[in-house]
Each structure stands twice: as structure tokens, then as C-alpha cells.
Amino acid sequence: MATASSALLCRARPWPERIGPRCRNRPLRRGTVRALVEEIKPNVVSFHFGLPAEDLVDRVKAAGARVLSSATTVEEAVWLQDHGCDAIIAQGLEAGGHRGMFLSGDVATQLGTMALVPQVADAVDLPVIAAGGIADARGIVAAFALGASAVQIGTAYLFCPEATISPTHRQALEAARDDQMAITSVFSGRPARVIVNRIVRDLGPLPEGVPAFPLAGAALAPLRAQAERSGSADFTPLWSGQAAHLCRPLPAGDLTRQLAEETLAKLEGRCR
């Protein structure tokens, strides 16, 4: 892994070579996850990249939580249903952040939300939650028409003042155009949609030699830290879905109420 990390940084020249200590990822241990769920007793626990071991899923359910996870294909949706999910998040290619892929690694075959949601809805007997490229009432109504029972909205809430993103990330979201998002593996080793910045342009969105997930983030941490201290987002993962230009900078509560009201108005208009 050290060789892969070094190779990634070597490709980054003339970026700085010695700019500070490397950080280490410290994933939560399984025992910690179980303890948190059993103490907090959340109503819902949502996973990404498939599901954890069966015994952990059973413990989560025993604590009273409903289990959700993301599917990027019909095959993944059926697998999640067969392994204990209570609802399926159908994550279209438009979505920001990491792809939830776990049975396939081929980004080129991933489906958009409009094609994915009805096929998943037809294939499983669980509620389907549409995700990807949904930022206003039009997208919500379309998702319901395609067979979704609910929607999951991410990027729109990054515009809210409650979001703890960096100032440079917020500025990038506000200035982003529809043709400035790309799927890249540079930041973590897994495919994820971001706003294109310097490192994605210089290395290409899906370069060879990227350290395996999640080690790529540690390899870039020194560059990112120095750049962010100077107010630059050149090496920062600027997570964003493709519908960022449709988003509005409102408090989270106001945005939620507005989306609900506008969606109900459109649905009622269709019924007249």
C-alpha cells in the first residue's frame, strides 16, 4: 500500500513533496458500532457498500432499528432484500459522494436514477427510496411516478447554513455548473462524484495506481491540509451531485418544509 500511495504522490509533481505528517484512517470497530446502536436505539440505520456481517445486522434489528442500504443496480437491490434490508435506496449515477457499489466495480455500467428506480421497484417487495439528482419538487414528483416510496436528498442540504462543510466547499457548490461534476476514485480509492478541481484534472478522474479504499485519502492528506490552510480547494473532495445548480441556500427546516409544500402542490395539481 505504501508503494501505491507513493506512486500517487509522485504523479502529482510539481506539488509539494514534504508538507507535513500523514493522517491515518481510524474506522470504528464492530463492537463500538454495536454499542452505539444499542445505546442510542435509532429508528433507522443506513449502510453503504452493501451490509456488514449478518450478526451485526441482527443486532441492529434487535435494537429496534430499520435497516437501509444503497443499491446501484437491480442485482444489488435483490441481494439487499435477501439479506435483511427493510428498504432499498436506489442510488442513481447522478448522486454526489461515493457510489454504493458492492457487487460490481464497473462505473461505466451504472444506471441513472430515472432508469434505476422503476427497475428496482419492479424487482423487490420493499419500499424504494430514490436518490441521485433530486433537488426540488419536480424531482420528487418524478421519483414517486417511477415507483419510489420516498426520496433521499443530499447535495441540497449542503447549501444549508447548518452544513459543516468548509468555506471553499461551499463556494465551489455555489459556483458549480452542470458540466463540472465527475466520478473519481482519487480521493478515497472508490468511485465518488465530486466537483472537478485541480487534482481531478491533473490525474484524471479514474487514474491507475490509486491506493485501495480508504488509503487514498491518507495519501493526499498532507497536500489537502496545506492547500486548505491557504484557502485552496485544489486537493479537497468537493462532494456534489449533478443537480447542485437547482439548490437553494435555506436553513434545513425551511428547505424541508418548502420541498414538502411544493411537492404536495404539484401532486394535487396532477390529481385535478
C-alpha positions as a printed Julia matrix, in Angstrom:
272×3 Matrix{Float64}:
   0.0     0.0     0.0
   2.88    2.36    0.74
   4.1     1.85   -2.82
   0.71    2.79   -4.26
   0.5     5.88   -2.05
   3.99    6.97   -3.07
   3.16    6.43   -6.73
   0.06    8.6    -6.44
   2.03   11.45   -4.87
   4.84   11.11   -7.43
   2.31   11.63  -10.22
   1.31   14.85   -8.5
   4.59   16.68   -9.13
   5.3    19.6    -9.07
   3.05   19.58   -5.99
   4.92   19.92   -2.67
   6.69   16.73   -1.53
   7.24   17.29    2.2
   4.37   19.21    3.69
   3.5    17.55    6.98
   2.58   14.3     8.68
   0.29   11.76    7.14
  -3.0    11.08    8.86
  -4.33    7.58    9.49
  -7.89    6.43    9.0
  -9.37    5.02   12.2
 -12.52    3.1    11.3
 -14.98    2.28   14.06
 -14.67   -1.23   15.42
 -17.65   -3.56   15.17
 -18.03   -3.65   18.94
 -18.18    0.15   19.04
 -20.87    0.22   16.35
 -22.99   -2.35   18.18
 -22.63   -0.49   21.47
 -23.65    2.84   19.92
 -26.72    1.39   18.21
 -27.83   -0.46   21.34
 -27.34    2.63   23.49
 -28.9     5.24   21.19
 -31.58    2.94   19.68
 -32.05    4.89   16.44
 -35.16    4.29   14.38
 -33.13    3.79   11.21
 -29.57    2.62   10.49
 -28.4     3.16    6.92
 -25.42    1.35    5.39
 -23.37    1.96    2.25
 -21.32   -0.53    0.18
 -23.71   -3.36    0.98
 -24.28   -4.68    4.51
 -22.0    -5.7     7.37
 -21.84   -9.25    8.72
 -25.18  -10.96    9.4
 -24.69  -10.96   13.17
 -24.25   -7.19   13.21
 -27.37   -6.67   11.07
 -29.27   -8.9    13.51
 -28.04   -6.86   16.48
 -29.09   -3.62   14.78
 -32.57   -5.0    14.17
 -32.78   -6.37   17.7
 -32.17   -2.82   18.94
 -35.36   -1.8    17.13
 -33.85   -0.11   14.07
 -34.95   -0.45   10.47
 -32.06   -1.29    8.13
 -31.46    0.6     4.88
 -28.69    0.32    2.31
 -27.87    1.64   -1.16
 -28.23   -0.29   -4.39
 -26.79    0.94   -7.68
 -28.13   -1.98   -9.73
 -31.14   -4.27   -9.67
 -28.87   -7.18   -8.68
 -27.68   -5.25   -5.62
 -31.25   -4.36   -4.67
 -32.34   -8.01   -4.76
 -29.26   -9.01   -2.73
 -30.09   -6.41   -0.07
 -33.68   -7.66    0.13
 -32.46  -11.24    0.53
 -30.04  -10.22    3.3
 -32.41   -8.39    5.6
 -32.85   -4.81    4.4
 -36.12   -3.11    5.27
 -35.93   -0.54    2.46
 -33.7     0.0    -0.57
 -32.03    3.28   -1.51
 -31.84    3.24   -5.32
 -28.78    5.4    -5.92
 -28.68    6.74   -9.47
 -25.47    7.77  -11.19
 -26.33   11.46  -10.68
 -25.81   11.21   -6.91
 -22.98   13.03   -5.17
 -20.42   11.35   -2.96
 -19.47    7.69   -3.02
 -21.16    5.2    -5.27
 -22.72    2.47   -3.12
 -21.47   -0.25   -5.49
 -20.68   -3.59   -3.84
 -21.4    -6.34   -6.38
 -19.8    -4.58   -9.35
 -16.82   -2.29   -9.79
 -17.63   -1.08  -13.31
 -18.69    2.57  -13.19
 -19.38    2.53  -16.93
 -22.42    0.27  -16.46
 -24.05    2.29  -13.65
 -27.64    3.48  -14.21
 -29.14    6.92  -13.84
 -31.95    7.48  -11.35
 -34.73    7.51  -13.93
 -33.72    4.11  -15.31
 -32.78    2.53  -11.97
 -35.75    3.37   -9.74
 -38.58    1.69  -11.72
 -36.5    -1.42  -12.34
 -35.67   -1.75   -8.65
 -39.3    -1.08   -7.7
 -40.37   -3.91  -10.01
 -37.73   -6.32   -8.66
 -38.2    -6.04   -4.9
 -41.08   -6.15   -2.44
 -39.66   -3.41   -0.2
 -40.07    0.38   -0.16
 -37.7     2.05   -2.62
 -36.04    5.36   -1.78
 -34.87    7.28   -4.87
 -31.53    9.09   -4.67
 -29.44   10.96   -7.18
 -30.05   14.27   -8.95
 -33.12   15.15   -6.87
 -33.07   18.71   -5.57
 -36.56   20.15   -5.94
 -40.24   19.23   -6.08
 -40.06   18.27   -9.75
 -37.52   15.57   -8.99
 -39.51   14.31   -6.01
 -42.73   14.02   -8.02
 -40.85   12.25  -10.83
 -39.39    9.76   -8.34
 -42.87    8.96   -6.99
 -44.12    8.45  -10.56
 -41.29    5.98  -11.16
 -42.34    3.85   -8.19
 -40.35    5.3    -5.3
 -41.96    5.49   -1.86
 -39.61    8.26   -0.72
 -36.58   10.23   -1.8
 -33.15   10.83   -0.32
 -31.71   14.29   -0.93
 -28.08   15.07   -0.17
 -26.45   17.92   -2.08
 -29.33   20.33   -1.49
 -28.69   20.15    2.25
 -25.02   21.01    1.81
 -26.22   24.51    0.93
 -27.9    24.88    4.33
 -26.12   27.01    6.95
 -26.22   24.02    9.32
 -23.95   22.02    6.98
 -20.44   21.83    8.42
 -18.63   21.87    5.07
 -15.64   24.14    4.58
 -15.98   27.67    3.13
 -14.12   26.55   -0.01
 -16.53   23.63   -0.49
 -19.5    25.95   -0.08
 -18.06   28.41   -2.6
 -17.46   25.6    -5.09
 -21.06   24.37   -4.74
 -22.47   27.86   -5.25
 -20.37   28.39   -8.39
 -20.71   24.89   -9.87
 -22.13   24.37  -13.34
 -23.93   21.26  -14.5
 -20.9    20.12  -16.56
 -18.34   20.4   -13.74
 -19.1    17.16  -11.85
 -17.28   13.89  -12.4
 -16.93   10.4   -10.92
 -13.43    9.97   -9.5
 -11.51    7.48   -7.36
  -8.69    9.9    -6.5
  -9.9    10.93   -3.04
 -10.63    7.57   -1.43
  -9.92    4.72   -3.81
 -13.64    4.2    -4.53
 -15.7     5.91   -7.25
 -17.41    9.08   -5.98
 -18.99   12.13   -7.63
 -17.33   15.47   -6.96
 -16.93   18.93   -8.41
 -13.83   18.76  -10.61
 -10.81   20.51   -9.1
  -7.07   20.59   -9.74
  -6.17   17.07   -8.65
  -9.0    15.5   -10.67
  -7.96   17.49  -13.75
  -4.25   16.72  -13.33
  -4.51   13.0   -12.6
  -7.7    12.27  -14.49
 -10.89   11.13  -12.77
 -10.11    7.39  -12.63
  -6.31    7.05  -12.76
  -4.41    3.81  -12.33
  -2.33    3.24   -9.22
  -4.69    4.82   -6.7
  -4.34    3.2    -3.23
  -7.2     0.92   -2.25
 -10.11    2.34   -0.24
  -9.76    4.12    2.14
  -5.99    4.65    1.9
  -6.04    7.18   -0.93
  -7.41    9.79    1.47
  -4.42    9.37    3.77
  -2.02    9.64    0.83
  -3.47   13.03   -0.11
  -3.97   14.34    3.42
  -0.74   16.42    3.59
  -1.45   18.14    0.27
  -5.04   18.76    1.24
  -4.14   20.19    4.66
  -1.63   22.67    3.28
  -3.9    23.77    0.44
  -6.89   24.28    2.75
  -4.79   26.38    5.14
  -4.17   28.76    2.25
  -7.85   28.8     1.23
  -7.49   26.46   -1.74
  -9.74   23.52   -2.6
  -7.3    22.03   -5.13
  -6.98   18.76   -3.19
 -10.28   18.72   -1.27
 -13.06   16.23   -2.14
 -15.86   18.57   -3.18
 -18.75   16.11   -2.92
 -21.7    17.1    -5.09
 -24.49   15.59   -7.13
 -25.34   16.72  -10.64
 -28.29   18.88   -9.58
 -26.3    21.35   -7.46
 -27.37   24.26   -9.65
 -31.0    23.65   -8.6
 -30.25   24.01   -4.89
 -31.18   26.92   -2.6
 -29.28   28.23    0.44
 -32.01   27.86    3.07
 -31.98   26.63    6.67
 -32.57   22.88    6.75
 -36.01   23.12    8.35
 -37.18   25.74    5.86
 -35.84   23.72    2.94
 -37.61   20.57    4.12
 -40.93   22.37    4.56
 -40.59   24.1     1.2
 -39.82   20.86   -0.61
 -42.81   19.18    1.05
 -45.2    22.04    0.27
 -44.1    22.36   -3.34
 -44.28   18.61   -3.87
 -47.79   18.38   -2.4
 -48.91   21.29   -4.59
 -47.62   19.54   -7.71
 -49.19   16.22   -6.74
 -52.54   17.86   -6.01
 -52.37   19.68   -9.34
 -51.89   16.37  -11.16
 -54.98   14.91   -9.46
 -57.34   17.68  -10.55
